[in-house]
Amino acid sequence: MNITYRIKEVDGDVGFQHVTLQITPSVEGDYFDMKGNYLGSTKESKKMIFILGRDSLQNSYSSINLPENFYDKQVSFNGKGNVVNLRAAAKYGNVITDLSLQTRVNVAEKIYNHYYTEAGYDLSKLKCKTITDATNDPSNTGYAVTKLGGVSPNSEYLKENEADIRIVYGHIGLNFDTGYDIMSVCGHEHFHLMELLKLKKKIYDGYAEDRAYRYQVLIDRNWGFVSIGFKKKILENIQENVGDTNDKAFYLKARGDEKQYEKYEGWKPGKNITL
C-alpha cells in the first residue's frame, strides 16, 4: 500500500502545503501462490519473497486464477520467464516476513525446492525428490541438515547412498527473508552432500562445518546478496564452527563492508497474517 504525506511546513514556511510526498513500498521480488508455486518475478527482482492471497470470493490465486494485468509478460505456466507488473505486485503481494507461521510452513517446501533448483542443484538426486522438513529432526539441527544413508547419524530411514537435505520449514520468513538467503543455505547443504558422497564417514575426521561455511562465503555466489539479518546469524555460526578461530581474514571477508550494518535495527515481528 502506498503512503502519502502532505507537507505542512518547511522551516516555518507554509507555502508548500499543496506538495505531497508519496512513499511506495518495495515490491521488487519473486511471487508465489499460497501452495508455494512460483508465478514469476518483477523485472528488477531482489528476490524478496511475496505470496498472493485470495480474491474477493476467497478463492486462492494460482497460475490459472490471477488478478487482471498481473503480468507485464507471461511466457509460461510454471512462472519461469514471467514478468510481474509492479502495480499489481504492490496491490496483491504479501511479503513472507508478514505472514503467520502456519502460512509460511504451508509454502516452504515448494519455495525451498524452487530456490534449490535455481541455485543449480538437482532435486532428483535426493531420495524424496524434495527438500524435507528438519523440524524436530533427531539430529537437533539449527537450520538444516544433510544426510547420506549408511554414513550419517539418524539416517536409518535411508538406504546406502540415498541422500536427504532437510531445512526447517518454519525458518522461511523468520531467518530466511529472501531467495538469496535460501539459496545460500542450499549451497551450504549441497556442499555437505558432495563431501558425504566423496568422503563417506571420513567427513567426520575433520572440520566439515568449517569447510562448508568457507564454501558458502568464499565460493557460492549468493553470499554477496543475502539479507543482513541472515548474514549476522550465519556469522555467529561461523565464529562457533570454523576450525581456526584465529582466522580473522576469513571472518572479515565473510562480514564484508561495515556500512551495510549501520542501519540494521535487528529482527522485528511481522504482521502475523494468515492467508
C-alpha positions in Angstrom: 0.0 0.0 0.0 1.3 3.5 -0.9 1.7 6.0 1.9 1.1 9.7 1.0 2.3 12.6 3.2 1.3 16.2 2.8 4.0 18.8 3.7 2.8 21.1 6.5 5.7 23.5 6.5 9.4 23.8 5.7 11.3 25.9 8.2 8.1 27.8 9.1 7.1 28.4 5.5 3.6 27.0 5.0 3.6 27.7 1.3 4.4 24.1 0.5 1.1 22.7 1.8 0.0 21.8 -1.7 3.0 19.5 -2.1 2.7 15.8 -1.3 5.3 13.1 -0.8 4.3 9.5 -1.8 6.3 6.6 -0.4 5.9 3.3 -2.3 7.0 0.1 -0.5 9.5 -2.1 -2.4 7.6 -4.8 -4.2 10.5 -6.0 -6.4 10.8 -9.7 -5.8 9.7 -13.2 -6.6 6.0 -14.1 -6.4 4.4 -17.4 -5.3 0.8 -18.7 -4.7 -0.5 -20.0 -1.4 0.8 -23.5 -2.2 4.3 -22.2 -2.9 4.1 -22.5 -6.7 6.3 -20.0 -8.4 4.4 -17.4 -10.5 7.1 -15.1 -11.8 9.3 -12.1 -10.7 9.3 -8.4 -11.2 11.8 -7.0 -13.7 14.3 -5.9 -11.1 13.7 -8.6 -8.5 15.9 -8.5 -5.5 14.5 -11.9 -4.5 12.2 -10.7 -1.7 9.6 -13.4 -1.4 5.9 -12.5 -1.9 2.8 -14.7 -1.6 -0.5 -14.0 -3.3 -3.6 -14.5 -1.2 -7.3 -14.7 -2.2 -9.7 -12.9 -4.5 -12.9 -11.2 -3.4 -14.7 -14.6 -3.4 -12.0 -16.1 -1.1 -10.6 -18.2 -3.9 -6.8 -18.6 -3.6 -4.9 -17.1 -6.5 -2.9 -19.5 -8.7 -1.5 -19.7 -12.2 -5.0 -20.3 -13.6 -6.6 -17.7 -11.4 -4.6 -14.4 -11.3 -5.6 -10.8 -11.0 -6.2 -8.9 -14.2 -3.0 -7.4 -15.7 -0.8 -9.3 -13.2 1.9 -9.8 -15.7 3.8 -7.4 -18.0 5.0 -10.5 -19.8 3.7 -14.1 -19.5 5.6 -16.8 -21.3 4.9 -19.9 -19.1 2.6 -21.6 -16.7 5.4 -22.6 -14.3 6.4 -19.0 -13.7 9.7 -19.2 -15.5 10.3 -16.0 -17.6 7.1 -14.3 -16.4 7.5 -10.6 -15.5 5.1 -9.4 -12.8 3.6 -6.0 -13.1 4.8 -3.6 -10.3 1.4 -2.1 -9.7 -0.3 -5.5 -9.4 2.6 -6.7 -7.2 2.0 -3.8 -4.8 -1.7 -4.5 -4.6 -1.7 -8.3 -4.3 1.6 -9.4 -2.9 2.2 -10.2 0.8 5.8 -10.2 1.9 6.8 -13.5 3.5 8.0 -11.9 6.7 4.5 -10.6 7.5 2.8 -14.0 7.3 1.9 -16.3 10.1 3.9 -19.4 10.9 1.3 -21.8 9.5 1.1 -19.8 6.3 4.8 -19.8 5.9 5.1 -23.5 6.7 2.5 -24.2 4.0 4.6 -22.6 1.3 8.0 -23.6 2.5 8.6 -26.9 0.7 7.9 -25.7 -2.8 9.7 -22.4 -2.3 12.8 -24.2 -0.9 12.6 -26.5 -4.0 12.3 -23.6 -6.3 15.5 -21.9 -5.0 17.4 -25.2 -4.7 16.8 -25.7 -8.4 17.5 -22.0 -9.2 20.8 -22.4 -7.4 21.7 -25.1 -9.9 21.1 -28.2 -7.9 19.1 -31.3 -8.9 16.2 -32.4 -6.7 16.1 -35.8 -8.4 19.4 -36.7 -6.6 17.5 -36.7 -3.3 15.6 -39.7 -2.1 12.3 -37.8 -1.7 12.9 -35.5 -4.8 12.2 -32.6 -2.5 13.7 -30.6 0.4 12.2 -32.2 3.5 11.4 -30.6 6.9 14.1 -30.6 9.6 11.7 -29.6 12.3 12.1 -32.0 15.2 14.8 -33.9 13.4 16.7 -36.1 16.0 20.0 -34.5 14.8 18.8 -31.4 16.6 19.9 -29.1 13.8 19.6 -25.4 13.9 18.6 -24.5 10.3 19.3 -27.6 8.1 21.0 -30.9 7.9 22.2 -33.2 5.1 22.2 -37.0 5.5 23.6 -39.9 3.5 22.3 -43.4 4.1 24.9 -45.7 5.7 27.0 -42.7 6.7 25.1 -40.0 8.7 23.8 -40.4 12.2 20.0 -40.7 12.4 19.7 -41.8 8.8 18.2 -45.2 9.3 15.3 -44.4 7.0 17.8 -44.0 4.1 19.3 -46.9 2.2 23.0 -46.8 1.4 24.0 -43.7 -0.6 20.4 -42.3 -0.5 20.5 -38.6 0.2 18.2 -36.2 2.1 18.6 -32.5 2.6 16.4 -31.2 5.4 15.7 -27.5 6.1 13.4 -26.3 8.9 10.2 -25.1 7.1 9.4 -22.5 9.8 12.6 -20.6 9.2 11.3 -19.1 5.9 10.2 -15.5 6.6 11.8 -15.8 10.0 15.5 -16.3 9.5 15.4 -16.7 5.7 13.9 -13.4 4.4 14.9 -13.7 0.7 15.6 -16.2 -2.1 19.3 -15.4 -1.7 19.2 -16.5 1.9 17.6 -19.8 0.9 20.0 -20.4 -1.9 22.9 -19.7 0.4 21.6 -22.3 2.8 21.1 -24.7 -0.1 24.7 -24.1 -1.2 26.0 -25.0 2.3 24.0 -28.2 2.5 24.7 -29.3 -1.1 28.4 -28.9 -0.3 27.9 -31.2 2.7 26.2 -33.7 0.3 29.1 -33.6 -2.2 31.6 -34.3 0.7 29.5 -37.1 2.1 29.4 -38.8 -1.2 33.2 -38.4 -1.6 34.5 -38.9 1.9 31.8 -41.1 3.5 32.5 -41.4 7.2 35.9 -39.8 6.8 34.0 -36.5 6.6 33.8 -36.6 10.4 37.6 -36.8 10.8 37.9 -33.1 10.0 36.1 -29.8 10.2 33.2 -30.4 7.9 31.3 -27.3 9.1 34.4 -25.2 8.6 34.7 -26.3 5.0 31.0 -25.8 4.3 31.0 -22.3 5.7 34.1 -21.4 3.7 32.3 -22.6 0.6 29.2 -20.7 1.5 31.2 -17.4 2.0 34.1 -17.6 -0.4 32.7 -19.6 -3.4 28.9 -19.6 -3.5 27.7 -16.6 -5.5 24.7 -15.8 -3.2 26.6 -14.7 -0.1 27.1 -11.2 -1.5 23.3 -10.7 -1.8 21.9 -12.3 1.4 19.9 -10.2 3.8 21.8 -8.6 6.7 19.8 -10.3 9.4 20.6 -13.7 7.8 24.3 -12.8 7.4 24.6 -11.8 11.0 23.2 -15.1 12.2 25.5 -17.1 9.9 28.4 -15.0 11.1 27.6 -16.1 14.7 27.6 -19.8 13.5 30.9 -19.2 11.7 32.6 -17.9 14.9 31.4 -21.1 16.6 32.3 -23.6 13.9 35.4 -22.5 12.0 38.4 -24.8 12.7 40.8 -21.9 13.2 39.2 -19.4 15.4 42.2 -17.0 14.7 41.4 -16.9 11.0 40.5 -13.2 11.2 41.0 -12.7 7.4 38.2 -15.2 6.6 35.8 -13.7 9.2 36.4 -10.2 7.9 35.8 -11.3 4.3 32.6 -13.0 5.5 31.4 -9.9 7.3 32.0 -7.6 4.4 31.6 -3.8 4.3 30.7 -2.4 7.7 28.4 0.2 6.2 25.8 -2.4 5.4 25.2 -2.9 9.2 24.8 0.8 10.1 21.0 0.9 9.6 20.3 -2.6 10.7 17.9 -2.5 13.7 17.6 -6.1 14.4 14.7 -8.5 13.9 11.2 -7.1 14.2 8.0 -9.2 14.3 5.8 -9.2 11.2 2.1 -8.8 11.0 1.3 -12.5 11.5 -1.1 -12.5 8.5 -2.9 -15.8 7.8 -3.9 -16.1 4.2 
